[in-house]
Amino acid sequence: MRGLIGSHDLLFVTLDTLRYDIAVECLEGGRTPYLQKVLPGGMWERRHTPASFTYAAHHAFFAGFLPTPVTPGPHERMFAARFGGSETSGPGTFVFDAPDLPTGLAAAGYHTVCLGGVGFFNPAAPLGRVLPGLFAEAHWERAFGVTAPDCLGAQIDRLAMIIEGLPVERPLFTFVNVAALHQPNKHYLSGATDDGPATHAAALEYVDGRLDRLFALVTSRGRPCQVIICSDHGTLYGEDGHTGHRVAHEAVWTVPYADFILDAR
C-alpha cells in the first residue's frame, strides 16, 4: 500500500452487517455474479472483525485495523497510525502520523469523502457526526439509509456528482457504508414478512447488481483504484437464541473480505 499512495485512488466499501456464510453461499450459488468476477480468485476471504458492531468496528478500521486474516499471524497491515510498539506495520504499510486514516490520507493530498448508510453516519444526532467528521466531505440522507430499497444507488448518484466537480489530478479516497444488508432487509424479498437469512441474501443480490456502476465510476478518473470491500460484522437471526449483533458469536465475528486493484478506464 505504501507504494500506491498518491498514484492510486482508494475505495473502501463496508457492506454493513453482511454475514460471511451467506456471502459465500450466494457466491457459490451464482447469485452474486459481479462479485464472483471481481473478487480475487472469485472468492471471499474469511477474516475476523475487530468489533461486533458498526461504530466500534469502523473506529478500528480508520485506525488501520482492518479485519484480520483467520490464519496465524502476525499479518502486515495495509494502513497503520504510527504508534510505538506496533508489531503489524511493515515495509508495505502506509504509516500515517494522524489519529485516523482519512486525516492521514488528507495529509498525503487526498480528497476524502464519506457516504454513510446506517444510523451511526446520520448527522441528526451528535453520535452520528463522529465518524463522518473524520472526512473532508461527508454525506447522509434518508435515501442512503436502512429503509431505502435503492440505498446504494442513491449513494452512487451522489458520488457521481462529487467526482464530476473534483479535479482529476487530486487523488480521491471514497468510503461507502452500504446499509442494505442491515435490518430491516425484508423489502428485498417479495412476500417476506420478517428479516432472516433469505432476505439477507436477497439484499446482497441487490448490492451485487449495483457494484458494477460503482466500480466503473471510481475508475473513470484516469487513475487505478485500490478497492477494499468487506463487512464490519455479521448478525444473527435466532442462532443460539440471539437476534442482531454486539455479541461474541462466530456468525458476528467472522466476515467476508477482499482487496484488489481496478485499472483506470
C-alpha positions in Angstrom: 0.0 0.0 0.0 2.8 2.4 0.8 3.9 2.5 -2.9 0.4 3.2 -4.1 -0.4 6.3 -2.1 -0.7 9.3 -4.4 -0.8 7.4 -7.7 -4.0 5.4 -6.9 -7.4 6.4 -5.9 -8.8 4.4 -2.9 -12.3 3.0 -2.4 -13.3 1.4 0.9 -16.7 -0.2 1.0 -18.2 -1.7 4.1 -21.2 -4.0 3.4 -22.7 -3.3 6.8 -23.8 -6.5 8.7 -23.0 -8.9 5.8 -22.5 -12.5 7.2 -19.6 -14.5 5.8 -21.6 -17.7 5.5 -24.4 -16.1 3.5 -21.9 -14.2 1.3 -20.2 -17.5 0.4 -23.5 -19.3 -0.2 -24.6 -16.5 -2.6 -21.3 -16.7 -4.4 -21.3 -20.4 -4.8 -24.9 -20.4 -5.8 -24.3 -17.9 -8.6 -26.4 -15.3 -7.0 -23.7 -12.6 -7.0 -22.1 -12.8 -10.4 -20.4 -9.4 -10.4 -18.7 -10.1 -7.1 -17.6 -13.5 -8.5 -16.0 -11.7 -11.4 -14.0 -9.1 -9.4 -13.1 -10.9 -6.2 -9.5 -12.3 -6.3 -9.9 -16.0 -7.3 -13.7 -15.4 -7.4 -13.8 -16.0 -3.6 -14.3 -14.1 -0.4 -11.5 -14.2 2.2 -12.6 -15.3 5.6 -11.5 -12.8 8.3 -12.3 -11.7 11.8 -13.6 -8.3 12.5 -12.1 -6.1 15.3 -15.5 -5.4 16.8 -19.0 -6.7 16.9 -21.0 -3.6 15.8 -20.7 -0.8 13.3 -19.4 2.1 15.5 -16.6 0.2 17.2 -15.5 -1.7 14.0 -15.2 1.5 11.9 -13.1 3.2 14.6 -10.7 0.3 14.4 -10.8 0.3 10.5 -10.0 4.0 10.4 -7.0 3.5 12.7 -5.7 0.9 10.3 -7.1 -2.3 11.9 -9.0 -3.9 9.0 -10.5 -7.4 9.5 -7.7 -9.8 10.5 -6.9 -13.0 8.5 -8.0 -16.1 10.4 -4.6 -17.8 9.8 -1.9 -17.4 12.5 -0.1 -14.1 12.2 1.4 -11.6 12.6 -0.1 -10.1 9.4 1.3 -6.9 8.0 -1.4 -4.3 7.8 -2.2 -2.1 4.8 -2.6 1.1 6.9 -1.4 2.0 10.3 -1.5 5.0 12.5 2.0 5.5 13.9 2.5 4.4 17.5 5.4 2.8 19.4 5.5 -0.9 19.6 3.3 -1.8 16.6 4.1 -5.3 15.5 2.0 -5.4 12.4 3.4 -2.5 10.4 5.9 -3.5 7.7 7.7 -2.2 4.6 4.5 -2.2 2.6 2.3 -0.5 5.2 1.2 3.1 4.7 2.0 4.6 8.1 0.4 7.9 8.8 1.1 10.5 11.5 -2.5 11.1 12.3 -5.1 9.6 14.6 -7.2 8.2 11.7 -6.9 7.1 8.1 -8.9 9.9 6.4 -6.8 12.6 8.1 -3.6 10.7 7.2 -4.7 10.5 3.6 -5.7 14.1 3.5 -2.1 15.0 4.6 -0.9 12.9 1.6 -3.0 15.1 -0.8 -6.2 13.1 -1.0 -9.7 14.5 -1.0 -11.7 12.3 1.5 -15.4 11.6 1.0 -17.8 9.7 3.3 -21.1 8.3 2.0 -22.8 7.0 5.1 -25.5 4.4 5.4 -26.6 3.1 8.8 -27.5 5.3 11.7 -24.0 5.8 13.0 -23.5 8.0 10.0 -26.7 10.0 10.3 -25.7 13.5 11.5 -29.1 14.2 13.0 -27.6 13.2 16.4 -24.1 14.1 17.7 -23.0 10.5 17.8 -23.7 10.2 14.0 -21.3 13.1 13.3 -18.2 11.4 14.9 -17.2 9.0 12.0 -18.3 11.4 9.2 -16.4 14.2 10.9 -13.1 12.5 10.1 -13.6 13.3 6.4 -13.3 16.5 4.4 -16.7 15.8 2.8 -19.5 13.7 4.3 -23.0 13.0 3.1 -26.0 11.2 4.5 -29.7 11.4 3.6 -32.6 9.1 4.2 -32.2 7.7 0.7 -28.9 6.2 1.8 -30.3 4.5 4.9 -31.6 1.1 6.0 -35.2 1.7 5.0 -34.4 2.8 1.4 -34.6 -0.1 -1.1 -32.1 1.6 -3.5 -29.8 2.9 -0.9 -26.6 2.1 -2.8 -27.9 3.5 -6.0 -28.6 6.8 -4.2 -25.0 6.8 -2.8 -23.6 6.2 -6.3 -25.6 9.1 -7.7 -24.1 11.4 -5.1 -20.6 10.1 -5.7 -21.0 10.8 -9.4 -21.8 14.5 -8.6 -18.8 14.7 -6.4 -16.4 13.2 -8.9 -17.7 15.5 -11.6 -16.6 18.5 -9.6 -13.2 17.1 -8.5 -10.0 17.9 -10.4 -8.6 14.7 -11.9 -5.1 15.5 -10.6 -6.4 15.3 -7.0 -6.4 11.7 -5.6 -9.6 10.6 -4.1 -10.4 8.4 -1.0 -14.0 7.3 -1.1 -15.6 5.5 1.8 -19.1 4.0 1.3 -21.1 2.3 4.1 -23.8 0.2 2.4 -26.9 -0.2 4.6 -28.8 -2.7 2.5 -27.8 -5.8 4.5 -28.7 -4.3 7.8 -32.1 -4.9 9.3 -34.7 -4.2 8.0 -34.0 -6.1 4.8 -37.2 -7.9 4.2 -38.2 -5.5 1.5 -35.6 -7.2 -0.8 -37.6 -10.4 -0.9 -41.2 -10.3 -2.3 -43.7 -11.6 0.2 -41.3 -11.7 3.2 -42.8 -10.5 6.5 -39.7 -10.8 8.6 -35.9 -10.4 8.2 -33.9 -13.6 8.0 -31.1 -15.4 6.1 -33.2 -15.4 2.9 -33.9 -11.7 3.0 -30.2 -11.0 3.9 -29.2 -13.0 0.8 -31.7 -11.1 -1.3 -30.2 -7.8 -0.1 -26.7 -9.0 -1.2 -28.1 -9.8 -4.6 -29.4 -6.2 -4.8 -25.9 -4.8 -3.9 -24.2 -7.1 -6.4 -26.4 -5.5 -9.1 -25.1 -2.0 -8.3 -21.4 -2.6 -7.8 -20.5 -2.6 -11.5 -21.7 1.1 -11.7 -19.8 2.0 -8.5 -16.6 0.5 -9.7 -16.9 2.0 -13.2 -17.4 5.4 -11.6 -14.3 5.2 -9.4 -12.1 4.1 -12.3 -13.4 6.9 -14.6 -10.9 9.5 -13.4 -7.9 8.2 -15.3 -6.1 6.5 -12.5 -6.2 3.0 -11.0 -8.2 2.4 -7.8 -7.3 0.3 -4.8 -10.5 -1.3 -3.6 -11.2 -2.7 -0.1 -14.6 -4.3 0.3 -15.7 -6.2 3.5 -18.3 -6.5 6.2 -17.9 -4.8 9.5 -19.6 -7.6 11.4 -22.2 -10.3 10.9 -25.6 -10.6 12.5 -27.9 -13.3 14.0 -31.3 -14.4 13.1 -32.2 -16.6 16.0 -29.0 -18.7 16.2 -28.4 -19.9 19.8 -31.3 -17.7 20.8 -29.7 -14.4 19.6 -31.1 -11.8 17.2 -28.9 -9.0 16.0 -25.2 -8.4 16.8 -23.0 -6.8 19.5 -22.4 -10.3 20.9 -19.4 -12.7 20.8 -20.8 -15.2 18.3 -19.0 -16.9 15.3 -21.6 -15.5 12.9 -20.9 -12.0 14.1 -17.1 -12.1 14.3 -16.4 -13.8 11.0 -16.7 -11.5 8.0 -16.0 -11.6 4.2 -13.1 -9.5 3.0 -11.4 -8.7 -0.3 -8.9 -6.2 -1.7 -7.8 -5.7 -5.3 -6.8 -3.0 -7.8 -9.1 -1.9 -10.6 -7.4 -0.5 -13.7 -8.3 3.0 -14.9 -10.8 3.3 -17.7 
